[in-house]
């Protein structure tokens, strides 16, 4: 999955009716929880379970009025035509609920995979706590957008405070709290920056089951 495909809105069309869908954190969190995981969600879309398809459209739509009008058109259209027209783009949308991996994040191969609800909770906390976004902005962002913004924020801190490679300090320093790191970022002052702790958090967000 590319960054672009993981953040693009998807437009469904049936005749003259259209609806725009966005793979937001809110939609991903709700739909994954509603179907007890992505395996169930993918299976229901692949089987074109109409209730699931309707739930995805209403939850991921950028405009609820647009979604309601589209669903009215859907109800008036033969099911086979509907499935042939919108099944593939909806599968693409659901795939975009899974954040694109951060190739720069170091992962612990012995660590247990993080359940999806916890992944989304961490993404929300990252967006609102580390990045300072409003709750509404965080919920409307896609999982990949949050991951990429966090990676950019970490890159900025590294550019300001230096790269940890070869400095030999990571094992000696204690983890910083998010509030301390925000102060470091705001003040551009870093007496003992815990780069190892930051990498661990970044890797934790990148892990998923």
C-alpha positions as CSV (number, residue, x, y, z in Angstrom):
1,X,0.0,0.0,0.0
2,X,1.4,3.4,-1.0
3,X,1.1,6.5,1.1
4,X,-1.1,8.0,-1.6
5,X,-3.6,5.1,-1.7
6,X,-3.8,5.0,2.0
7,X,-4.9,8.6,2.3
8,X,-7.1,9.1,-0.8
9,X,-10.8,9.6,-0.7
10,X,-12.7,7.0,-2.7
11,X,-15.7,8.0,-4.7
12,X,-18.5,5.5,-5.3
13,X,-20.9,6.0,-8.2
14,X,-24.2,4.5,-9.1
15,X,-25.8,6.3,-12.0
16,X,-25.9,9.9,-11.1
17,X,-25.5,9.3,-7.4
18,X,-22.0,9.5,-5.8
19,X,-20.6,9.4,-2.4
20,X,-17.0,10.1,-1.2
21,X,-15.5,7.8,1.4
22,X,-12.4,8.5,3.6
23,X,-10.4,5.9,5.5
24,X,-10.4,8.0,8.6
25,X,-9.2,6.8,12.1
26,X,-12.8,7.1,13.3
27,X,-14.2,4.9,10.5
28,X,-11.3,2.4,10.9
29,X,-11.7,2.1,14.7
30,X,-15.5,1.8,14.6
31,X,-15.7,-0.7,11.7
32,X,-12.9,-2.9,13.0
33,X,-14.5,-3.1,16.4
34,X,-18.0,-3.7,15.0
35,X,-16.8,-6.7,13.0
36,X,-14.5,-8.2,15.7
37,X,-11.4,-7.6,13.5
38,X,-10.4,-7.1,10.0
39,X,-10.7,-10.7,9.0
40,X,-14.5,-10.5,9.5
41,X,-14.8,-7.2,7.9
42,X,-12.9,-8.3,4.7
43,X,-14.8,-11.5,4.6
44,X,-18.2,-9.7,4.7
45,X,-17.2,-7.2,2.0
46,X,-15.9,-10.0,-0.2
47,X,-19.2,-11.8,0.3
48,X,-20.9,-8.4,-0.3
49,X,-22.9,-8.5,2.9
50,X,-25.3,-5.6,2.3
51,X,-25.6,-4.6,5.9
52,X,-21.8,-4.3,6.2
53,X,-21.5,-2.4,2.9
54,X,-24.2,0.1,4.1
55,X,-22.4,0.5,7.5
56,X,-19.1,1.2,5.7
57,X,-20.7,3.8,3.5
58,X,-22.4,5.6,6.3
59,X,-19.4,5.5,8.6
60,X,-16.7,6.5,6.1
61,X,-18.7,9.0,4.1
62,X,-17.4,12.6,4.2
63,X,-21.0,13.9,3.9
64,X,-23.9,12.0,5.5
65,X,-26.6,13.6,3.3
66,X,-24.6,12.4,0.3
67,X,-24.4,8.9,1.8
68,X,-28.1,8.8,2.5
69,X,-28.9,9.7,-1.1
70,X,-26.4,7.2,-2.4
71,X,-27.9,4.4,-0.3
72,X,-31.4,5.2,-1.5
73,X,-30.0,4.8,-5.1
74,X,-28.4,1.5,-4.0
75,X,-31.7,0.2,-2.7
76,X,-33.3,0.9,-6.1
77,X,-30.5,-0.9,-8.1
78,X,-30.2,-4.6,-8.7
79,X,-27.8,-6.1,-6.2
80,X,-25.6,-7.7,-8.9
81,X,-25.0,-4.3,-10.5
82,X,-24.3,-2.7,-7.1
83,X,-21.8,-5.4,-6.2
84,X,-20.0,-5.3,-9.6
85,X,-19.7,-1.6,-9.3
86,X,-18.7,-0.8,-5.8
87,X,-17.3,-4.0,-4.2
88,X,-13.7,-3.4,-5.4
89,X,-13.4,0.2,-4.3
90,X,-14.9,-0.7,-0.9
91,X,-12.3,-3.4,-0.4
92,X,-9.6,-0.8,-1.3
93,X,-11.1,1.5,1.4
94,X,-11.0,-1.2,4.0
95,X,-7.4,-2.0,3.2
96,X,-6.6,1.6,3.8
97,X,-7.7,1.3,7.4
98,X,-4.5,-0.5,8.0
99,X,-1.7,2.1,8.4
100,X,1.1,1.8,5.8
101,X,4.3,0.4,7.6
102,X,7.1,2.8,8.6
103,X,10.2,1.4,7.0
104,X,12.4,3.5,9.3
105,X,10.8,2.2,12.6
106,X,12.8,-0.5,14.4
107,X,10.7,-3.4,15.7
108,X,11.3,-6.0,18.3
109,X,10.8,-9.4,16.7
110,X,10.1,-10.9,20.1
111,X,7.3,-8.4,21.0
112,X,3.7,-9.6,20.9
113,X,1.5,-8.0,18.1
114,X,-0.7,-5.2,19.3
115,X,-4.5,-5.7,19.0
116,X,-6.1,-3.3,16.5
117,X,-8.2,-1.4,19.1
118,X,-4.9,-0.7,21.0
119,X,-3.2,0.4,17.7
120,X,-6.0,2.9,17.0
121,X,-5.9,4.1,20.7
122,X,-2.2,4.7,20.4
123,X,-2.6,6.6,17.1
124,X,-5.3,8.8,18.6
125,X,-3.0,9.5,21.6
126,X,-0.1,10.2,19.3
127,X,-2.2,12.7,17.2
128,X,-3.6,14.6,20.1
129,X,-0.8,14.3,22.7
130,X,2.4,14.3,20.7
131,X,1.3,16.2,17.6
132,X,-1.1,18.5,19.3
133,X,-4.0,17.9,16.9
134,X,-7.6,18.5,18.1
135,X,-9.7,15.4,18.7
136,X,-11.7,16.1,15.6
137,X,-8.6,16.5,13.4
138,X,-7.2,13.2,14.8
139,X,-10.5,11.3,14.2
140,X,-10.7,12.6,10.6
141,X,-7.1,11.8,9.8
142,X,-6.2,8.4,8.3
143,X,-4.1,6.0,10.2
144,X,-1.3,6.4,7.7
145,X,-1.4,10.2,7.9
146,X,-1.0,10.1,11.7
147,X,2.0,7.6,11.3
148,X,3.6,9.8,8.7
149,X,3.1,13.0,10.7
150,X,4.6,11.4,13.8
151,X,7.6,10.2,11.7
152,X,8.1,13.7,10.4
153,X,7.9,15.1,14.0
154,X,10.5,12.6,15.1
155,X,12.7,13.5,12.1
156,X,12.4,17.2,13.2
157,X,13.5,16.4,16.7
158,X,16.5,14.4,15.4
159,X,17.5,17.3,13.2
160,X,17.4,19.7,16.1
161,X,18.9,17.4,18.7
162,X,21.1,15.2,16.7
163,X,21.1,11.5,15.7
164,X,21.5,8.9,18.4
165,X,23.6,6.5,16.2
166,X,27.0,5.9,17.8
167,X,26.5,8.3,20.8
168,X,26.3,5.4,23.3
169,X,23.8,7.2,25.5
170,X,20.6,5.4,24.7
171,X,21.1,2.6,27.2
172,X,21.9,5.0,30.0
173,X,19.1,7.5,29.8
174,X,15.6,7.1,31.3
175,X,12.4,7.5,29.2
176,X,11.0,10.9,28.9
177,X,7.3,11.6,29.5
178,X,5.3,13.1,26.5
179,X,5.1,16.4,28.5
180,X,8.9,16.5,28.8
181,X,9.3,15.8,25.1
182,X,6.9,18.6,24.2
183,X,8.9,20.9,26.4
184,X,12.1,19.8,24.6
185,X,10.5,20.4,21.2
186,X,9.1,23.8,22.3
187,X,12.3,25.0,23.9
188,X,14.8,23.4,21.5
189,X,16.7,22.3,24.6
190,X,17.8,18.7,25.2
191,X,20.0,17.9,28.2
192,X,19.6,14.1,28.0
193,X,17.3,13.3,25.1
194,X,15.9,9.7,25.3
195,X,16.1,8.7,21.6
196,X,15.8,5.0,22.4
197,X,12.5,5.6,24.1
198,X,11.2,7.5,21.2
199,X,12.2,4.8,18.8
200,X,10.5,2.2,21.0
201,X,7.2,4.2,20.9
202,X,7.5,4.7,17.2
203,X,8.0,0.9,16.7
204,X,5.0,0.2,19.1
205,X,2.7,2.3,16.9
206,X,4.0,0.6,13.7
207,X,3.2,-2.9,15.1
208,X,-0.1,-4.5,14.5
209,X,-1.6,-7.9,14.6
